[in-house]
Amino acid sequence: MPAGPPENLKPPSESHWYVVETKPQKEDIASVYLNSLPGVISYLPTADKKPFFGNYLFIRCNVNEVGLPNLRFGLGLKGGIIAVGDEPVIISDEVITKIKQRLSNLSYLDSKDLPLGLNDDVFIIKGPFKGYVGSIYELRSKKIVVTIQSGSQLKKIELDPRDVKYF
């Protein structure tokens, strides 16, 4: 699945949170650039002064007002808004709030040391579902089953625990 949006992306007509892919180690530059665009709020989650989701950050905007080229080809950006087919993946306000709450309570966080639990939210960082946010549905001996929203469907996918970041 391509990280960036296809040319025929159908952006929603209202303001939402999205995940944006950045160039490696350019999250700070991309965040500053995106914050300089009228109508864009960027959020770069950090732990121990380092980006928590390497090569990714969140933005809140009305894509129609900002314009896709600004969200694709700006400083520090690699592929733009994460999309599934021609639909940008919308991140709920609740997920952003949960990320902020969990990170604010930690002085240092290594995702591999976090305990896994049913219904914990995860961000997929590898594989064909890279960029998705999901919830842990089942814990297996060497795999986890995560539910993700894909279009109007809820899907269950099996993943290696190292392919997700926990928040």
N, C-alpha and C positions, 0 to 999 in steps of 0.2 A: 504494500500500500504506500503510495507516495506521501511524503511528509507534507509537502506544500499543496496548496489548492490547485485544482485544474483551472484552465482558462474559463470554463463555463460555470464557475462557482456561483451559487444562488445565495447571496447573503441575506439574512433576516433584515427587516426594516426597523428594528429597534435595538437598543443597547443591550449587549450580553457580554459575559466573560468567555474568552477563548484562550486556547493554548497556541503560542507562537514558537516556531523553531528558530533557534539562533545558530550562528556559526560557533564552532568550538571555542570556549573561553571568551566569548564576546557578549555574554549575557548583560553585563553592566552597560556596555556601549549601546546595545539594542534597547535596553530599558530607558536610557537617557533619550535616545532618538525617539522612541515611541511616545514618551511623556511630552516631547516637544510638539507633537501633532495635536492640533485642536480637537477636543472631544475624546482623546485617548487617555486612559489611566492604565499604567503598567504596574504589575506587581511581580517582583522577583523574590520568591521565598529563599531565605538563606538560613543556614545552620553553621555555626562556628565561622561566620563571615565568608562562607562559600555558598555559591548557588546550590540549593537543595536538589533541584531537578536540572542537572547539567544539560545545556543546550536548549533549555525551554524556559519560558516565562509566561505569565498570564497577562491578558489585556482585557479591558472593558471598553467597549465602544459600539457605535452604530457603524457597521462595516460600509453601508451605503454612503454615509456622510464622509467617512474618512477616505474611502477609495482603496480598492485592493492593491494597486501598485505601491502605495505608501506602506502597506503592511507586508509586502513581499520583497521589495527591493531596497529597503532602507538600510542604514548603517547597522552592521552586526547581524542582520537577518539572513537566514539561509533559505527557508522554504515558505515562510509565511504562516498563515493560519492552518492548523491541522484540520483536515477535512476527510469525510468518508464519502467517496464518490464526489458529487458536486454539492454536498451539504457540509458547511462548517460545523465542527463539533462544539456545541454549546456546553459550558461548564456552569453548573448551578451556583447561585450565591451561597448556598449552604456548604458546598464543597470548599469554596474559597474561605469562608468563615472558619471551617474546621481546620484547614491548613494553617491559617493565621493563629488560631487558638493553640493548636498542638505545638507549633514551632515557638510560640512566645513562652511556653513553659519549659523549654529545653535550653541548656547552655551549649550542649554539643550533641549532635545526633549522628549516629552511623546507622543507616537504614538496615544493615544486615544484623544488627544487634537488637532491633526492635522485636518485641513479641508479636506473634501473629495470632489473630483471633477472628472468629466468625464475624462477619459484617464489618470488619475493618476496611477502610477505604484505601485503595492503592492506585498508583499512577504507573501505567505500563511503559517501560523504557526500552524494550527490545521486542523484535518479532513483528509479525504482520499487524498486530493491534497496538503498536507503538503510538503513544500519544493519548490513548484512551484512559479514562478514569473508571474504576470499577470497585466492586465490593467483594470481599472474600466470602464465598459460598460454602466451600468445603476444604478441609485440610487433609491431604493424603500424605503417605510416608515421604515422598520426594517431590511432590507436586502440590500446587494449590489450584482450586477451581474458583474462577472469578466471574462474576456476572457483570456484563457491560451493556449499555444502551446503544443499539445500532439502529438508527432510524426510529421506527416505532416499536421495534422488537427488543426484548431483553434476552441476551444470549449468554450461555455458560461456556467458558473457555478454560482449558487446562494449561497452566503455565509453570515454568520453573520459578521458584521464589526469588531467584537472583534477577529475574526479568522485570521486577516491579520495585518501586520505591513506596515506602509506607508513610502515611501522614495521619 
